[in-house]
Amino acid sequence: MNKINWLMVIIISLVSMTGFVAAAPPAVLRAGDRISIWVKGEPELSVERQIGQDGSITLPLVGSVGVNGMKTTDAARMIAQLLEDGFLKDPLVQITLKGRAPGQQRSEAASVATPASPGQAAAPTATTGEAGKLLIEVVDASTKKGIGNVALMLGNKIYQSNRLGQILLDENSGYAVVIADGFQTAAGRFEEMLKQGTPARLHLQRVKLADAVTFTVIDAFTRQPLPNVEVTLDGMKITTNRQGAFKISLIKREFGEITLKRRGYRLHRQIVDYKGPEEQTVMMVRDE
């Protein structure tokens, strides 16, 4: 094999590892731009889209994805990650800028010519649409990674983030409550919670989970420990010991649901809090 063939093999291997095809030079995507998304070997997923005024595009399988302010290479990497998450194996994605939105170059030049004054904090940048739509990302305050399945309550509506932590909102102000498993609940004025970025970001702090929690199952009337209680948790079954206790370790979630079963007692289901005390008591009622 000659030198050129070896170089081709190396290039193909590098492309396969990254999951996307780099187009040089990478362009920064903006609302109104026309782009082409190519997925190797998947003609039904290879489409052309115009980025909406809310900064997002809608793709087969993955749905709405925010790409405003991203380089074409970064957007391709993100879409490849979404496709790999339950749909395709090692997807190869390329994004090509087909055309700019009218007047975009003039608006970009104007924004460069008007920087913030010295000592003046820049306002959080957000992608807004014609109907007041706002694209934000909810991220881990430590890792800055997007958080999926976040519930955000704002303006009498409940929104849910996608796997990247992105949410498309109808409003951009008011009192908000943000809830996510494994993170501290955030509440306050929405506009004060946003951080600078494109799109704007909302940071959540992780909660501290116990390393392990020991539960003791007792009779609700006699308060005596109950051995040989069948405990079901996340599809696994264990049994309480002679002291009526069982232990849960390697905790990764904030809450869990346990089901307790023992002859002579009513079936008992309970939500347990893994942030709580490391020793907790569960009561069962006799079936009389």
N, C-alpha and C positions, 0 to 999 in steps of 0.2 A: 504494500500500500504506500503510495507516494505521500509527500508532505501535505499537499493540498487536500487529499482525501482524509488525512488525519485531522487537519484543521476543521473540516466539515463535520467529522464525528464529534469533536470537542464542542463545537458551536451547538450542534443539535442536542448534545447531552446537557449543556448549560441551560438551553431553552426549556427542556423537559423538566429540569429541577425547579426553575422559577415559576412555571405555571402560566406565563404570559409571554407574548412576543413583543420585544421592544421596538418601537418605531422612532427613528431619529429625524429631527430632534423632537422630544416630547412637548406637546402643546398643553397649555393650561385651559381647561374647559370652563365655559361660561354659559349662563342662561341664554337660550336662543340659538346656540351653536348646533350645526348639523353634524352628526357623527355616524360612523359605521362600526358596528360591533361584529367581529368575526370569531367564531368558535370552531376550532379544527374538527372536521368530521361530523359537524352538527349543523346542517343547512337550515333546519327549522329554528335554530337559536341564533343564527347569523342574520342580523337585521340592521336597518338604518333607523335612527331616531333623532328627533330634534329635542334638545334639552328644554324642558318646560321652564316657565317663569319662576317656578318654585325651586329650580335647580336640580330636578330629578328626571329620570327616564323610567319607563316601564318595560320590563323584559320578560320573556317567557320563563316560566318556572319560578324565578326569584321575585317577581313583582316590582314594586317601586324602589328605585335606588338613587340616592343623592350623589351627584358627581360634580356639582359646582365647585370651582376652585381647585380641582384635582388635576394633576398631570395625566395625560392619556395612559402612560405606563402604570401609574398608581391606580387609576380607575380600572384598567384591565386586570391588575392583580387582585383588586377587591372583588370584581365580578367572578374571576376564576375561583376565588375562595368561597363565594356564595354557591357557585355551581358544584364545587367539590363537596359541599356540606350536604350530603344525602342525595345528590343527583348524578354527577359524573365523577369518573376516576381520572385524576391528573388532567383536568381540562386545560386546553391551550387557547388563550384569548388574546386578541389584538384589537385595539381601538384606533381608528383613523379619523382625524378631523377633516370633514368634507367641506365645511363652509362656516364662516363666522356670522354672528348675528349682525344685522345692519347697524352701523354706528358704534359698534363695540370698541373699535380702536380709538375713536375719539374719546369715549367715556373712560377708557383705561388711561389715556394720556392725561386727562383731567384729574383723575384720582392720584396719579403720581405727582402732579404739580401742586397738590394741596395737602402736604403732610401735617400731622398734629403739631401744635406749638410746643416748644421745649417745656417739659414739666407737666404737660397736659396728657392725661391718660386717654388712650384711644377707646372709643365706644365699641362694645361687642359687635362684630359684623355678623349679619344673618342674611340668609337668602330668602327674599320675600317674593311673592307672586302678585299677579294683578288683583286677585280677590283677597289680598291680605294673608295669603298662605305663608307659613314660616317653617323652614326646615332646620331642625336642630339635631344635635347628637347628645345622648346621655352616656357619659363615660365614667370609668373607675377613676377616682381622684388620684390614685397612686400610679396605676399603669397607663392611664389615658386611653385604655381600650374600651370600645363600645360595649354597652350592656344590653342584651336582648331581653325581651318580655318585661320591659319596664312599664308600669302603669302610671300615667300622668293625668291628674284631674285638674282641669283648667276651664273656666267659663261654663260650668255645668255639663262638661263633656269629659269622657274618659278616653284617653289615647293609649296605644301600646306600641312600643318600639320594635323595630325589626331586629334581625340577628346582629346588625352592625350598631345598634343603639340609636338608629335614626327615627325621628318622628316628624310627620308633616302636620302642623297645627293650623287651625282656623283663626286663632287669636294669638296676640303677642304680648298681652299684659293681663294683670289680675292676680288673684291669690291662687297659688298652685300647691298641690300635694303630689309628691313623687315617691312611689313605693317599688322596691325591687328586692327579690329574695337574696339575702346575704349582705344587704346594704342598709345603712341607716335611713329611715324615712326623712325626707327633706320637705319642708313646708315654708311658705313665705311668698313675698311678691315675686312673681315670675321674672319680671324684667331685672330685678336685682340679683337673681340667682344665676343668670346667664354669664358665661365667661367669653372672652374674646376668641374669635376663630371664624373660619369659613368652612362649614357653617358654624354658628355660635354653639357653645357647649354648655352642658349642665353637669356638674361634677357631683358624684355620690361617694360617700365614705363607707368603706367596708365595716361590718360589725365584727366583733371578736366572738368567735365560736369556742365553746368548750372543747378541750382535747378529748374528753369522754364524759358521758353522763351515766350514772347508775340509778336505776329505777327500782323501787321496792313496791311490790303489789301486796295490798293488805285487804282484809275483810272490812267492808264499810261499817259493820255493826260491832264486831269484836276487836277490830284494829290489830288483829293478828296477821303475821305474814302468811302468804299463800304460796306454797311450793307447787311445782308441776303445772304452772299456768302456761298455756301455749301462747306465745307472742309472735305476731306477724308484723313485719316491718319491711317495706320495699320488696315484697315478694319472698323475703327470707323468713324462716321460722326458727325460733329458739324457745327454750323453756326456762322458767325461773328455777333458781336453785333452792336448797332447803330453807334458806332465809327469805325466800320469796323475791329475790333480786335478780336482775339481769342488767347487762352493761352494753351501752352503745358507744363505739369509738370510730375513729376515722371519719369524723363528722365534716361534711362539706356544705350542708344546707342550714338555713336558719330555723326551719320548722320541719316536723315530720309527723306522720300519722301512724299510730300503732293500733292493733286490734288484739284484744285479750280474750281468751276462751278457756273455760274450765268447767268441768261437770258440776252441776249444782249451782252455777252462777250465771247471771245474765251476760250475754255477749257485750263487750265493752269496747267502744272506739273512742280515741282521744287524740287531739293534736298536741304534740309536745314541743316545747321551746328549747332549742339547743343553746340559746344564749343565757338561759336561766341557771339556777344552782346546779352544781355538779352532782348533787344527790336529790332526787325527787321521789314523791310518793304517788302511787295510783291506787284508787279504791275500786273494788268490785262488789256488786250487790248480789245477794243470794236470790236464786230463782225459786220463789215460794208460791 
